[in-house]
Amino acid sequence: MTNSKHILITGSNGQLGNECRILSLNYPQYTYTFVSKDELPIDDFDAVKKAFTSTQFDYCINCAAYTAVDQAEVNQSAAFSINASAVENLADLCKQYSVQLIHISTDYVFDGENNIGYNEMDTTNPLNVYGASKLAGEKAALAINPSSIIIRTSWVYSSFGKNFVKTMMRLMREKEEISVVADQIGRPTYAADLAAAIFVIISKNREIIPGIYHYANEGIISWFEFAQEIKEIGSYPCRVNPIKSIEYPVPAKRPHYSILSTNKIESTFGIHMSYWKDSLRRCMQLIQ
């Protein structure tokens, strides 16, 4: 198909990248280039530029990121290199070669002190290095390429990679009792649903409106409630105990209440948010 739109997906071996790969089968009208972090490290500026000069892309979905939240506290340079400097470079190349950038960010750009949730215009104030590096990437991308689309998301899980759902399923099979933090509140996101939303945006083509958007499944819960539902769906005999964050110390501080308002992405692109329990059930069926 000579006039096919060409989509570059970076970080293709991650949760969202893998979901985009699966979903791409439903969109055969597009041409795809999927690159893992080994095939195209986005912080290798020369390699990324070569990719853009050798192939004319129409869209770049940047799923690549440094996502080890606790490790970022000690590996700050690596986090900022991948989440900020590399994103700025991608945004610059997308501008030069007329490529629409869709970049994935995080709820961790907020401090979680707002008890009513966050919209796209609310003040950012990350509590950890990971959040700070992702915020720096957002700002750099929009400064150098205002046509960029930034999608902040939260509590991402899928049947791929390492995530909360797969960890809970494993622990619940192995242990009689586990403890899960109950004072961190958010909205889970099934990566397959996020991938579907991205393809809806791409299908709008010339109607795409750049800027920052929030995406997460419908429903406000704690990590403990998330674990409880995993237990129910999987019929695990394991007991789940609620604990406070202070009882489960980790290197990186997390926001206590990082609810993302998704009204903007819903109204702008007509995207429907699936209820978190329904999405969780679909994912667990795939894993099981």
Backbone torsions as a table, in degrees:
resi	resn	phi	psi	omega
1	MET	NA	106.0	-170.7
2	THR	-67.8	-32.5	-177.8
3	ASN	-97.1	16.7	-178.4
4	SER	-67.2	135.9	174.2
5	LYS	-70.0	137.9	-176.5
6	HIS	-107.0	124.1	-176.1
7	ILE	-113.2	124.6	174.2
8	LEU	-96.5	126.7	177.1
9	ILE	-118.2	111.2	177.2
10	THR	-88.7	158.2	-177.9
11	GLY	62.8	40.6	-170.1
12	SER	-70.4	-14.1	178.7
13	ASN	-92.1	0.5	177.1
14	GLY	-82.9	-176.2	-177.1
15	GLN	-60.7	-54.0	-177.7
16	LEU	-70.1	-39.1	178.5
17	GLY	-59.1	-43.3	177.9
18	ASN	-65.2	-39.3	178.8
19	GLU	-66.8	-36.0	176.1
20	CYS	-64.7	-38.1	179.2
21	ARG	-62.3	-44.5	179.1
22	ILE	-64.8	-45.3	-176.5
23	LEU	-68.4	-25.6	-178.7
24	SER	-60.0	-23.6	178.5
25	LEU	-64.7	-23.9	178.1
26	ASN	-84.8	-5.6	-179.0
27	TYR	-127.0	64.8	-176.6
28	PRO	-69.1	-7.6	179.7
29	GLN	-73.8	-12.5	179.5
30	TYR	-103.4	156.0	171.1
31	THR	-101.8	143.0	-173.6
32	TYR	-126.8	145.3	166.9
33	THR	-127.1	110.5	178.8
34	PHE	-100.6	125.9	179.5
35	VAL	-129.7	129.2	176.4
36	SER	-81.5	173.7	179.2
37	LYS	-66.4	-25.5	176.2
38	ASP	-76.2	-36.2	-179.1
39	GLU	-76.2	-34.6	178.4
40	LEU	-149.5	87.2	175.5
41	PRO	-67.5	120.9	-172.8
42	ILE	-69.4	-13.1	176.3
43	ASP	-90.5	5.2	171.2
44	ASP	-94.8	90.0	-170.7
45	PHE	-59.8	-38.2	-179.6
46	ASP	-65.4	-42.1	-179.7
47	ALA	-65.9	-39.9	179.9
48	VAL	-66.8	-42.1	179.1
49	LYS	-63.5	-38.9	178.6
50	LYS	-61.9	-39.0	179.0
51	ALA	-63.0	-40.2	-178.6
52	PHE	-73.7	-31.9	-179.4
53	THR	-79.5	-25.7	-177.0
54	SER	-89.4	-19.9	-178.1
55	THR	-136.6	136.3	177.0
56	GLN	-88.9	104.1	176.8
57	PHE	-91.5	156.3	173.9
58	ASP	-106.6	-31.5	179.4
59	TYR	-136.1	146.6	170.8
60	CYS	-127.0	114.8	175.2
61	ILE	-98.0	107.3	-176.5
62	ASN	-89.9	96.7	177.0
63	CYS	-94.5	-5.6	-178.1
64	ALA	-76.5	138.0	179.6
65	ALA	-166.6	158.0	168.7
66	TYR	-90.1	108.6	-171.3
67	THR	-113.2	4.3	179.1
68	ALA	-78.4	90.4	-170.0
69	VAL	-58.2	-46.8	-177.8
70	ASP	-73.9	-38.9	179.3
71	GLN	-65.6	-26.8	-180.0
72	ALA	-62.7	-24.5	-180.0
73	GLU	-63.0	-29.9	179.2
74	VAL	-106.2	-22.1	178.4
75	ASN	-106.9	55.9	-174.7
76	GLN	-62.1	-40.7	-177.5
77	SER	-63.5	-39.2	179.3
78	ALA	-67.3	-42.4	-179.8
79	ALA	-61.5	-46.3	-179.0
80	PHE	-72.1	-31.2	178.0
81	SER	-63.2	-45.3	-176.5
82	ILE	-83.7	-42.0	-173.6
83	ASN	-86.3	-16.0	-177.3
84	ALA	-123.9	-65.5	-176.2
85	SER	-60.0	-44.7	-179.2
86	ALA	-66.7	-34.6	179.1
87	VAL	-68.5	-40.4	176.6
88	GLU	-60.5	-42.8	178.9
89	ASN	-63.9	-43.5	177.3
90	LEU	-59.8	-45.1	-179.1
91	ALA	-62.4	-39.6	179.0
92	ASP	-63.6	-45.8	180.0
93	LEU	-66.1	-38.9	178.5
94	CYS	-61.8	-38.4	177.8
95	LYS	-67.0	-44.8	-178.4
96	GLN	-61.2	-39.8	-172.9
97	TYR	-105.6	16.7	175.8
98	SER	55.6	48.9	178.0
99	VAL	-109.3	133.6	177.3
100	GLN	-79.4	115.7	178.5
101	LEU	-88.4	129.2	171.0
102	ILE	-120.0	108.4	-173.1
103	HIS	-111.7	137.2	-176.6
104	ILE	-97.4	127.4	178.2
105	SER	-122.7	-158.6	-165.5
106	THR	-143.9	157.1	173.3
107	ASP	-69.4	-14.4	-178.0
108	TYR	-72.2	1.0	171.8
109	VAL	-74.4	-10.9	178.5
110	PHE	-104.1	158.7	-178.2
111	ASP	-92.0	-8.0	176.8
112	GLY	78.2	11.1	-179.6
113	GLU	-87.4	-12.2	177.6
114	ASN	-80.7	119.4	-175.1
115	ASN	-92.8	12.5	176.8
116	ILE	-118.2	-0.8	-179.0
117	GLY	96.9	173.3	-171.5
118	TYR	-123.6	133.1	168.1
119	ASN	-102.9	179.5	-171.6
120	GLU	-67.6	-19.4	-177.2
121	MET	-94.4	-6.5	-176.6
122	ASP	-68.3	154.0	-177.6
123	THR	-66.8	132.7	177.8
124	THR	-90.9	150.2	179.3
125	ASN	-165.6	75.1	-175.1
126	PRO	-62.4	145.3	-178.6
127	LEU	-94.5	-13.6	-175.5
128	ASN	-138.4	171.2	-176.6
129	VAL	-63.8	-41.4	178.7
130	TYR	-56.7	-50.3	179.5
131	GLY	-61.8	-40.4	178.9
132	ALA	-64.5	-39.8	180.0
133	SER	-68.3	-38.1	178.6
134	LYS	-69.0	-38.1	177.5
135	LEU	-65.2	-40.7	177.6
136	ALA	-61.1	-37.5	177.3
137	GLY	-65.0	-42.9	176.8
138	GLU	-57.3	-51.9	-175.7
139	LYS	-63.1	-42.3	-179.4
140	ALA	-64.2	-43.4	-178.6
141	ALA	-62.2	-46.7	-177.0
142	LEU	-72.3	-30.0	179.1
143	ALA	-69.4	-42.8	-175.8
144	ILE	-87.5	-24.3	-177.8
145	ASN	-145.1	84.4	-177.3
146	PRO	-61.9	-11.6	178.3
147	SER	-81.5	-2.7	-179.0
148	SER	-66.1	151.3	170.4
149	ILE	-111.2	126.5	176.8
150	ILE	-110.3	125.4	176.6
151	ILE	-115.4	109.8	174.8
152	ARG	-84.7	136.2	179.6
153	THR	-137.8	174.6	-173.2
154	SER	-146.1	147.6	171.7
155	TRP	50.2	52.1	-173.8
156	VAL	-75.4	137.3	176.2
157	TYR	-145.2	163.4	176.1
158	SER	-167.1	-174.8	176.1
159	SER	-81.8	-3.8	-179.4
160	PHE	-106.0	153.1	171.3
161	GLY	66.7	-162.3	179.3
162	LYS	-102.3	132.0	178.4
163	ASN	-161.5	173.3	-175.0
164	PHE	-58.6	-44.9	-176.1
165	VAL	-62.4	-48.6	-178.8
166	LYS	-66.5	-36.2	177.6
167	THR	-65.2	-44.9	179.4
168	MET	-62.9	-42.0	179.8
169	MET	-61.2	-41.8	179.0
170	ARG	-66.5	-47.7	-178.9
171	LEU	-63.3	-37.3	-178.8
172	MET	-70.4	-24.1	174.1
173	ARG	-78.6	-31.5	-173.0
174	GLU	-91.9	-28.5	-170.6
175	LYS	-118.0	155.3	176.2
176	GLU	-84.5	-21.9	-174.0
177	GLU	-153.7	136.7	175.3
178	ILE	-137.0	161.2	177.5
179	SER	-120.4	138.0	-176.4
180	VAL	-134.9	138.6	-178.7
181	VAL	-60.2	131.3	-176.5
182	ALA	-112.9	-2.8	-177.4
183	ASP	-110.7	20.3	169.1
184	GLN	-114.7	121.4	-172.0
185	ILE	-115.0	136.5	-179.9
186	GLY	-162.0	-167.4	176.8
187	ARG	-123.6	116.8	178.6
188	PRO	-65.9	156.9	177.4
189	THR	-135.7	117.9	172.6
190	TYR	-78.7	120.1	-174.3
191	ALA	-57.4	-30.1	178.2
192	ALA	-65.0	-36.2	177.6
193	ASP	-69.3	-40.0	178.2
194	LEU	-64.3	-41.8	177.5
195	ALA	-59.7	-42.3	179.3
196	ALA	-62.2	-39.1	179.0
197	ALA	-64.8	-39.8	179.3
198	ILE	-62.7	-40.5	179.1
199	PHE	-69.1	-31.0	173.7
200	VAL	-62.8	-44.0	179.0
201	ILE	-61.3	-45.5	179.7
202	ILE	-62.0	-36.8	-178.2
203	SER	-66.4	-17.4	177.8
204	LYS	-73.4	-22.1	176.7
205	ASN	53.1	-108.9	-174.3
206	ARG	-71.9	-10.5	-179.9
207	GLU	-89.5	5.0	-179.5
208	ILE	-65.4	129.1	177.8
209	ILE	-109.3	116.4	-175.9
210	PRO	-70.2	170.7	178.4
211	GLY	127.5	-167.4	-178.3
212	ILE	-97.3	136.4	177.2
213	TYR	-133.7	155.1	174.7
214	HIS	-111.9	140.1	176.7
215	TYR	-138.2	129.6	173.2
216	ALA	-162.9	157.7	176.9
217	ASN	-67.3	157.7	-178.6
218	GLU	-71.2	134.9	177.6
219	GLY	123.2	137.6	-178.4
220	ILE	-115.2	118.9	-174.6
221	ILE	-144.0	169.9	171.9
222	SER	-98.1	166.2	174.8
223	TRP	-59.9	-35.8	178.5
224	PHE	-62.7	-45.3	179.3
225	GLU	-65.7	-34.5	176.1
226	PHE	-61.0	-47.8	179.9
227	ALA	-63.8	-39.3	179.3
228	GLN	-60.6	-40.4	-180.0
229	GLU	-69.8	-36.9	175.0
230	ILE	-60.2	-42.9	177.9
231	LYS	-60.6	-44.5	-178.6
232	GLU	-65.1	-47.9	-178.0
233	ILE	-63.6	-40.2	-178.0
234	GLY	-85.6	-5.1	-178.6
235	SER	53.3	43.8	179.4
236	TYR	-83.5	138.1	178.7
237	PRO	-76.7	-7.9	-177.0
238	CYS	-59.8	138.2	175.9
239	ARG	-86.9	135.8	179.7
240	VAL	-112.4	120.5	-178.3
241	ASN	-106.7	135.3	176.4
242	PRO	-81.0	137.4	175.6
243	ILE	-134.0	166.6	176.8
244	LYS	-89.5	156.7	-179.7
245	SER	-56.4	-35.4	-177.6
246	ILE	-64.3	-22.5	179.3
247	GLU	-84.2	-8.7	-179.8
248	TYR	-130.1	72.2	-174.6
249	PRO	-68.2	135.6	176.4
250	VAL	-134.1	158.0	-177.5
251	PRO	-59.5	-38.7	-176.3
252	ALA	-100.9	128.5	177.1
253	LYS	-72.0	138.8	179.3
254	ARG	-108.2	149.4	174.5
255	PRO	-68.4	139.7	-178.1
256	HIS	-79.0	-31.0	-175.7
257	TYR	-140.4	90.5	-175.3
258	SER	-116.2	61.1	179.6
259	ILE	-80.7	120.5	178.7
260	LEU	-91.5	123.4	173.3
261	SER	-76.3	128.9	-175.4
262	THR	-108.7	14.8	-177.0
263	ASN	-58.4	-38.6	-174.6
264	LYS	-65.8	-47.8	-177.7
265	ILE	-69.5	-31.5	178.3
266	GLU	-66.8	-47.2	-176.4
267	SER	-75.8	-35.3	-177.0
268	THR	-70.9	-43.4	-173.9
269	PHE	-114.1	1.8	179.4
270	GLY	66.8	35.9	-177.3
271	ILE	-90.9	132.0	179.0
272	HIS	-93.5	134.8	178.0
273	MET	-93.4	121.3	176.5
274	SER	-74.1	148.4	177.7
275	TYR	-71.6	138.7	-170.1
276	TRP	-59.2	-36.5	-179.2
277	LYS	-66.5	-38.8	179.4
278	ASP	-64.9	-43.1	179.5
279	SER	-67.5	-40.0	178.5
280	LEU	-60.9	-43.1	-179.9
281	ARG	-61.8	-42.5	179.2
282	ARG	-62.0	-43.1	-179.1
283	CYS	-65.8	-45.5	-178.6
284	MET	-64.0	-32.6	176.2
285	GLN	-63.5	-38.4	178.3
286	LEU	-67.4	-43.0	-178.5
287	ILE	-66.4	-41.5	-177.8
288	GLN	-73.6	NA	NA
